[in-house]
Amino acid sequence: MRITDQVHIGPPASLALIAGPCVIESESHVNFLACELAAIAQRLGAPFIFKASFDKANRSSVTSYRGPGMAEGLRILKGVRDRGIAVLTDIHEPCQAAPVAEVADILQIPAFLCRQTDLLVEAGRTGRAVNIKKGQFVAPADMRLATEKVASSGNARIILTERGSSFGYHNLVVDMRGLIIMRDLGYPVVFDATHSVQLPGASGTVSGGEPRFIEPLARAAVAAGADAVFIEVHEAPERALSDGANALRLDHLEALFAKLQRIWSAAHQ
C-alpha cells in the first residue's frame, strides 16, 4: 500500500517502521525524535512513518498528561511532515477526521474505538490510509467488520494492527495467529510491539509494562508475516509523559530493527 511516494506498507515493500513517542510532549521533543528516527530508518533502508498523538483521550487517570490538543498538535506534526517524513496520528471523534487528514498520512483508530462506526466511516471518507488497531476485546477475524465500515466510504486503504488481547486483569497476551488471520482479510498487518507488552492499569493511575518482551514478540511477529512494526520510542522512558513503562529506549532501536529486517528477509525467501 502506498502511503507516500517514498513509503509503502505491505508487499512488495520491505519491513516498515512506525515509531515515535506515545504523545507529543513538546515541539522540540517531537523534532528531536523525528530526526533521530528518520536517520535510523535511512541508515537501515527502511520505510518510516513517524507516530505521535496530539491527545491521549483514554489515559487511566483524569490527572494524566494527555497532550497539547488538536490545534497545537497538528501544527507540530505538520512541521514533521514538511520535512518529508510520513506521519501517523490518532483520531478519537468523527469531527477530527477531516482536519487531521490535512496533516497526517495515516489516520489511526485507537484499539478501544475500533467498533465505532461513525469514526471509521469518517476516517475512510478522508481518503487517507486508515490504521485500525484491533481492540483487546476483539477476535482477529471480527476485524473484517471494522474494515467493512471503512470500505463502505469507498476507501480500501486499510491497515490492521495487532496489539494483544486482554487475558484476565492487567495483562495482555499476543496470539500470533491473529496476524495471519487479519492478513487473510486482504490488508497489510502491523505488529504493535510496545503496547503488546503493556500491563493496562497495573500501576494504579497509570499502566505498567514489561519492555523486556518487546524484542522476542517483535521477532515472532515478523517471522509470522507482519508487514510493519509499530514501536513507541523515547530517549528516556523513565521520564516519558505517557506509556513510558512499555516504551523502547531510543538507543536500542537500531540494533533491534536491523535484527527484525534480517528475520523478514529470511521469511520472504
N, C-alpha and C positions, 0 to 999 in steps of 0.2 A: 504493500500500500504506500502510495506516495504521500508524504507529509509536507515536504518542501522539495525544491529541485535537487537538493543535496541529501535529503534524509528520506529513507524508505524503511518501513517495518514489514517484515514478512518476506517470503520467497519472491525473488531470488536474492534479496538483500542479506548481508551478513548480520550477525547478532547486534542488536541495537541497545544503547544505554539510555535509560531515562533516569536522571539523577538531579538532586538539588536538596535544599533544606526543606523540612516539613512545612514551615511557614516563613513568610517574609519577615525578617527581624529588623532590617533596615535596608536602605538603598545601597549603602556601601557594602554591607554583608552580601547582598544578592550579587552585586557586581563582582566582588571578590570570588565568590564561589562559581559563578557562571564562567568567569575567565579561567579559573583553575580547572574546572571540569571539562570545558571545551578543549583546553590544551591537552589534558589526559586523553580525551577521545581522539583528538587529532594524532597524537603520538601512536595510538593503537589502531588508527584507521577505522574507528567505529562510528556508525551513525549515532548522533547525540541529540537528545531533547532535554532541555532544562526544565525542571519541575519545581514550583514553589506555590504555596497557597496564599491568597490575599486575605482569606478568612477561614478559620477553623471553627465551623459552626457546631461541631459535635464534641467539643472538649468535655472532659469529665466533670469539671467544676466550673461554676459560673464566674469564679475569680481567675481562671486560667487565661493566659495570653492568647488572643485569637488572631491577631494580625492587624495590619494597618487599615483594613477595609477595602472596598472595591475600587473607589476612585483613585486613591493613592497607590494601591497595589497594582492596578492596571498601568498607571503611569510608570512605575518602576519596571514592570515586566515588558512594557513597550521598549524601554531602553535596552533591555537584553535582546529583544527581537531585532531591534535596529542594528545590532552588531552582527546580524546574520545567524543568530542562534535560534533554533526552533524552541518554542515554548509550550508547556502544558500547565494548565491550572484547573482547579475545581470550580464547579458551579453548584449552588445549593437550591436555587429558586429559578422557575422558568423565566422570570423577568431579567435574570442575569445573562442568559444565553447570548443574546444579540450583542450587547456591549463587550462582553468578554471575547466573543469571536472576532472582534476587530483587532485584538491584540494577540490572542493565543492561537497556535496552530492546531492544538488538540484540546477539546473540552473534556474534562474528566468528571464522571458521575461517581460520587463517593459511594462506598460499599453499602452504607446504611440507606441510601436513596435509590438503589438500583431497580426498585419496582415502581418508582414514582412516574406515572405515565406522562403527565404534563411536562415534567422536567426532561424526560427522554425525548419526547416529540419536539420540544422547542430546541433542544440541543441539535437534533437532526436537521431541523429547518435552517440552521445557520450554514449548512454545507461543509462545516469543518469536520475533521475526524473526531469521533466520539469514543473515548475510552471508558468503558463501563467496568467498574470494579465489582467483582462478584461478592455479594453480601455474605457475611459469615454464616448466615442462616439459609442460604440458597444452594440447592443442588446444582452441580455444573450443567447438567442437561437442561435445567429450567431456565438457564440464561438465554435460551432460544426465545423466550417470551419477551425478554428485555430487548434483544436485538430486533425483534419484530416491531416493537414500538418505535425505535429509531428509524428503522427502514420504512415504516409507514409514511414518513415525511418525504420519502424519495431519496434518502441519503443512505447509502450502503457502506460508507467509510467508517466502519465499526471495528473497535479493538476490544478484546476481553482480557481482564486481569484477574489472576488468582492471587488471593491474599490470606488464605487459610480459612478454616471453618471452626466455629465455636465447639469446644469439647469440654463440657462442664463449665464451671465458673472460672473466670480469669485465665483462660487458656485457649490457645488455638492449635490446630493441627493442620498439616498440609497433606492432602491426598493427591499425589502426582498424576493419578488417572484423570483428574479434573482438567489438566492442561490438554490432554488428548481429546477428551470429550468435548471441550469447548472449541478446540481447533477443528473438530469434525463438523462444527456448525458453519464453517467456511470463512472464518475471520482470523486474523493474526492474534496470537495469545502472548501475554506478558506475565512474568512472574514477579510479584512484589516481594522482594527478599527481606525487606526490613519490617513491614507491617505483619508479615507472617511469623515473626519471632516476638511480636508484641504480646504482653500479658495484660489484656484490657482491664483497666480499673484496679490492677493488683496492688498499686501503691497508694490506695485511698483516694486522694483527689486527682491523681494522675495515673496513667498506665505505666506498667513496668515493661521489661523486655529482657530477652536473652540473646544479645548480639553475637555470642559465640557460635550460634547456629546459622548465622547469615550465610557463611560460605558453604557448608555442607548442603543446605537446602537449595541454594542457587546452583551449585554443581549438579544436583539431581534434576532440577527443573530444566536446565539447559540440555542435559542428556535426554530428558523426556520430550523435548521439542519446543521449548519456549522460543519465541521469535525476538524477544527483548527482555531485559531485566530492569526492574524498577528498584532503585536504591536511594533511600534518603540518607544524605551525607552531611556531615558537619565537621569542621576542623577541631571542635572541642565539644563533643556530645554532652559532656557534663554541664556545659553552660547553655545548651540549646533551650530555646523558649518553648518548644513543643516536641514531644516524642524523642527526646534525647536518649532515653533508656534503650531504644531499639535502633538508633541510627548507627551507620558505619562511619568510623573515623576517616577523614579525608585521605590521610596518608596511607591508608590500607586499600584504597580503591583500585589504583592502577595495577597492582600485583594480582588482586582478585579478578578483575575483569580480563586481564591477559590470560589467566588460567581458564576462565569461562570461554574465552574465544577459542582456546585450544580444544576444549571439550566440544564446542559447537562444530568446529571443523571436523573432528573425528566422527561426530554423529551424522554429518552430512556427506560423508564419503560414499 
